[in-house]
Amino acid sequence: MEYISAELTKIVANTKKYTTVLFGGSGTAVVESVISSVVPYNKTVLIVNNGAYGKRMCQIADAYDMNYIEFKSSPIKPINLKKLKKVIKENNNISHLAVIHNETTTGLLNNLDDLGQIAKKYNLKFIVDAMSSYVAIPIDMKKQNIHYLLASSNKNIQGMAGIGFVIANKKYLKKLEDIKPRNFYLDLFAQYESFIKSHQMRFTPPVQTLYALKQAIIETKKEGVKNRYKRYSKSWKTLTNFLKKNNLKYLVDDRYHSKIITSIFIPNGIDFNNMHDYFYKKDFTIYPGKVEKFNTFRIANIGQIDYKDMKKFIKLFKKYLDQI
Ligand SMILES: Cc1ncc(COP(=O)(O)O)c(C=O)c1O
């Protein structure tokens, strides 16, 4: 567990100042842990909602009856930073800014450089859900002024599901002692403190998932994060070149795209379930869309696949479209 904690930290920060706190649980567990553990009772967290996962942060804050402000933003366009700054200036009680890095709903990539600068300017702690960007898109916690970075064992790190983790500055983790826990299992300070004392998770760890994560880290180091993102990007380019050539539209403009998951408009006359079952029988799984007002489906290009697999998929996609 110490190896895992140190190696996960090294990908985005210096282990002298930052550390990784591990939890048994899916990604949402650590989002809930951070939202519920780091915001003082008399303070407000500003949450950017530009997709299902931003909305989920609001639902968590709601469940704990916390003070929060929901900043609603387009699911397909960059955040209006002027408007965001206006909200911060008008509410002097805000202490934390929370955003999703890659909104997995659409593939929209929020700009951490800009948002981190805003957090710095207004003296806010910056919470980033990097569930589907960590270990692909470069992140530098110090440079980007990120205080809490959240991810899980089963996305770009390519391990098994079951572990969520929080990478944070030790100085700020220590200060969390002053905030009365709002829950028990997800208490971030207690989990951090326990790890320092016992070098273990506070409660029964998902041992088999930890072994898989250790192996996933070894494989990540072998490939290198840069090369991994290059591989993902090549698969994405293969897919989007095909879409462009065939006049199929996708939700997010290339300039703001994470190149990790793509939300594609379902062409007229096509039923999602029918298309899903057709691909599924041929060993490909497509995902339903997650933005209510657009009729879309999603293709992810992460994991141990490359552009050759994507080529096989698009060949099949073409065949499916031609028979409709
Ligand atoms: C950005 C983001 N946040 C949170 C989650 C929730 O993670 P989990 O389903 O592991 O709880 C996901 C899952 O896809 C995600 O993409």
The ligand as an ORCA input file, in Angstrom:
! r2SCAN-3c Opt
* xyz 0 1
  C     -15.393     12.191    -13.775
  C     -15.990     11.077    -12.968
  N     -16.251     11.269    -11.676
  C     -16.784     10.309    -10.910
  C     -17.087      9.069    -11.431
  C     -17.700      8.028    -10.572
  O     -16.895      6.934    -10.418
  P     -17.499      5.529     -9.916
  O     -18.512      5.105    -10.928
  O     -16.271      4.670     -9.887
  O     -18.088      5.736     -8.573
  C     -16.831      8.818    -12.787
  C     -17.151      7.518    -13.393
  O     -17.114      7.299    -14.571
  C     -16.265      9.837    -13.570
  O     -16.008      9.652    -14.869
*
